[in-house]
C-alpha cells in the first residue's frame, strides 16, 4: 500500500503533538509537513514547522487540523485550491463558519468530527436512538469534563451529543441550545438542552447525557483515558478519506452507523 503523505496543522498543540507520535508509529503514513500559527525555530520530528501556505501543503495528500476556527478556514481555502483532503478535529465553529465548511466540501473531501473516538461516536448514536425513543416526555442535558487548559466550552463533543438529542427529536439543534454553564456543581434540566462544562486538572475527557422524566433518570456516558484514542481515530479518518469524492463526512459515515 502506498503511504499517505500527511500534514499536521497546529503541530505544537496537545493533539498536534499526539498526532506526530501516532503518525510516526503508523507505517501507512509519511509525515511531510507541520504548520503552526507562531514561528518555531527548531525541527519537530525532522521537519521545521511553517505557517499555513500553499508551499506547506503541496506534497500532502491529507491535512489533519486541530487548531481554532479561523485557522481551519484558512487551511480549507488553501486545501481547496490544491485539491487536498482535510480531516477537521477543531471545535467551536459558529453556524456561519459551519456553512463555509459545507461550501468548501463541494470541492474537496472533508471529514469533520468534534471527537474522533469510536466510543464517543457510538455514544452519539445511542443518544440519538434514546432521544427518539423517549420522545418529549423526558428533558435532557449534557455534562462534560476536560483538562484546565481547554478554552472553549461546551466542548465539540458535548455539542455533538446535543445535536444527537435534537436529531432524535427531529428538531433543529440550534433552536434547542439552552444555557451554557461553566464549573457548576449542578445545573437544571429545561425544555431546551442545557450544558455544563467542568475544567480541572489534566482530565482527557468525560461526557454524559442525562434524560429525566421527573420520575426516573437515564444516563449515557463515556470516559477517555488516553489521548492516543483521538489521534489514532484521526489517522483512521485520514486513510478512509483517501478513497472519497468531494463532500462533508463524519465519523458516523466512516463507522457506517445507520
C-alpha positions in Angstrom: 0.0 0.0 0.0 1.3 3.4 -0.9 1.9 5.7 2.1 -0.3 8.6 2.7 1.6 12.0 2.7 0.4 13.7 5.8 0.4 17.3 7.0 -0.5 18.3 10.6 -1.7 21.7 11.4 -1.4 23.0 15.0 1.7 20.8 15.5 2.6 22.4 18.8 -0.8 21.8 20.4 -1.7 18.8 22.6 -3.4 17.0 19.8 -0.8 18.1 17.3 2.0 16.5 19.4 0.0 13.4 19.9 -0.7 13.1 16.1 3.0 13.4 15.4 3.7 10.5 17.8 0.9 8.3 16.4 1.8 9.0 12.7 5.4 8.1 13.3 4.3 4.7 14.6 1.8 4.1 11.7 3.5 2.6 8.6 0.6 3.8 6.4 1.7 7.5 6.8 4.6 9.6 5.8 4.8 13.0 7.7 5.6 15.6 5.1 4.9 18.9 6.8 3.9 20.6 10.0 2.3 24.0 10.5 1.8 26.3 13.4 0.5 29.8 13.8 3.6 31.1 15.5 7.3 30.9 14.4 9.0 27.8 15.6 12.8 27.9 15.3 13.5 24.2 15.6 12.8 20.9 13.9 10.0 18.7 15.1 10.1 15.0 14.0 12.8 16.0 11.5 10.6 18.8 10.0 10.7 22.5 10.5 7.2 23.9 11.2 6.0 26.7 9.0 2.8 28.8 8.7 -0.1 27.6 6.6 0.7 28.2 2.9 0.5 26.6 -0.5 4.1 25.5 -0.1 3.4 23.8 3.2 0.7 21.6 1.8 1.8 21.0 -1.8 3.2 17.5 -1.1 0.4 16.4 1.2 -2.4 14.0 0.4 -4.3 14.8 3.6 -4.2 17.6 6.2 -5.2 16.9 9.8 -6.3 20.1 11.6 -6.7 20.5 15.3 -6.5 24.3 15.7 -9.0 27.1 16.0 -11.9 28.0 13.6 -10.1 31.0 12.0 -7.0 28.8 11.2 -9.2 25.9 9.9 -10.9 28.2 7.4 -7.5 29.4 6.3 -6.4 25.8 5.7 -9.6 24.9 3.8 -9.1 27.8 1.5 -5.6 26.6 0.7 -6.6 22.9 0.5 -9.4 23.8 -1.8 -7.1 25.4 -4.3 -4.7 22.5 -4.1 -7.5 19.8 -4.1 -6.2 18.3 -0.8 -8.3 16.3 1.7 -8.8 17.6 5.2 -9.7 16.0 8.5 -11.1 18.6 10.9 -10.9 18.0 14.7 -11.2 21.7 15.5 -14.3 22.7 17.5 -16.1 25.9 18.4 -17.4 26.9 15.0 -20.3 29.3 14.6 -23.2 28.4 12.3 -21.8 30.8 9.6 -18.4 29.0 9.8 -20.2 25.6 9.6 -21.8 26.8 6.4 -18.5 27.9 5.0 -17.1 24.4 5.7 -20.0 22.9 3.8 -19.2 25.2 0.9 -15.6 24.0 0.8 -16.8 20.4 0.9 -18.3 20.8 -2.6 -14.8 21.0 -3.9 -12.8 18.7 -1.7 -13.4 15.7 0.6 -13.6 16.8 4.3 -14.2 14.7 7.4 -15.2 16.8 10.4 -15.8 15.4 13.8 -15.9 17.0 17.3 -14.5 13.8 18.5 -12.5 11.1 16.7 -13.2 8.3 19.2 -15.1 5.2 18.2 -16.7 5.1 21.7 -17.8 8.7 21.6 -19.4 8.3 18.2 -21.2 5.2 19.4 -22.4 7.3 22.4 -23.8 9.9 20.0 -25.6 7.2 18.0 -27.1 5.8 21.2 -28.0 9.3 22.3 -30.0 9.9 19.1 -31.8 6.5 19.5 -32.6 7.2 23.2 -33.9 10.7 22.4 -36.1 9.4 19.7 -37.4 6.5 21.8 -38.2 8.7 24.9 -39.9 11.5 22.9 -41.0 14.7 24.6 -41.8 13.2 28.0 -38.2 13.4 29.0 -36.0 16.5 29.4 -32.3 16.2 28.7 -28.9 17.9 29.5 -25.2 17.3 28.7 -22.3 17.3 31.2 -18.6 17.3 30.2 -15.2 17.5 31.9 -11.9 18.4 30.3 -8.4 19.5 31.4 -7.9 23.0 32.7 -6.1 24.1 29.5 -9.1 23.7 27.3 -10.6 27.1 26.5 -13.8 26.6 24.5 -17.0 25.3 26.2 -19.1 23.4 25.7 -16.7 21.0 24.1 -17.2 20.0 20.5 -18.2 16.5 21.8 -20.8 17.9 24.1 -22.3 19.8 21.2 -22.2 16.7 19.1 -24.2 14.9 21.8 -26.6 17.8 22.0 -27.1 17.5 18.2 -27.8 13.8 18.8 -30.6 14.7 21.2 -32.1 17.2 18.7 -31.8 14.8 15.7 -33.6 12.1 17.8 -36.5 14.5 18.2 -36.3 15.6 14.6 -35.7 19.2 15.6 -33.2 21.9 14.7 -30.2 21.7 17.1 -29.6 25.5 17.1 -33.2 26.1 18.2 -32.7 23.7 21.2 -29.5 25.1 22.6 -30.1 26.2 26.1 -27.8 27.7 28.8 -24.1 27.0 28.8 -22.7 26.7 32.3 -19.0 26.6 33.4 -17.8 24.8 36.5 -21.2 24.4 38.2 -21.7 21.7 40.8 -25.2 21.2 39.5 -27.4 22.5 36.7 -31.0 22.2 35.7 -33.0 20.3 33.1 -35.0 22.5 30.8 -37.2 22.3 27.7 -34.0 23.3 25.8 -30.7 21.4 26.2 -28.5 22.9 28.9 -24.7 22.2 29.0 -22.3 22.2 32.0 -18.6 22.2 31.4 -16.0 21.4 34.1 -12.4 22.4 33.6 -10.0 20.9 36.0 -6.6 19.1 36.3 -5.4 17.1 33.3 -8.7 15.2 32.6 -8.6 13.9 29.0 -12.4 13.8 28.5 -15.6 12.7 30.2 -19.1 13.1 28.7 -22.5 12.3 29.9 -26.0 12.7 28.5 -28.9 12.6 31.0 -32.6 12.2 30.3 -35.2 12.8 33.0 -39.0 12.4 33.2 -39.0 13.6 36.8 -39.7 10.0 37.9 -36.6 8.4 36.5 -33.2 9.3 35.0 -31.4 7.6 32.2 -27.6 8.3 31.8 -25.3 7.6 28.9 -21.6 8.3 29.4 -18.1 7.9 28.1 -14.7 8.4 29.6 -11.3 8.7 27.8 -8.0 7.7 29.4 -5.5 8.1 26.6 -5.2 11.0 24.1 -3.9 8.5 21.5 -7.5 7.4 21.2 -8.2 10.6 19.3 -5.0 10.8 17.2 -5.4 7.2 16.1 -9.0 7.9 15.2 -8.0 11.0 13.2 -5.4 8.8 11.3 -8.1 6.2 10.5 -10.3 9.1 9.2 -7.4 10.4 7.0 -6.8 6.9 5.5 -10.6 6.4 4.9 -10.9 9.8 3.3 -8.3 8.9 0.6 -10.9 7.0 -1.4 -13.7 9.5 -1.1 -15.0 12.1 -3.5 -15.7 15.8 -2.6 -18.2 16.0 0.3 -18.6 16.6 4.0 -18.2 13.4 6.0 -18.3 12.4 9.7 -17.0 9.6 11.8 -20.5 8.2 11.6 -20.0 7.7 7.9 -16.7 6.0 8.5 -18.2 3.7 11.1 -21.3 3.0 8.9 -23.8 3.8 11.7 -27.3 4.0 10.2 
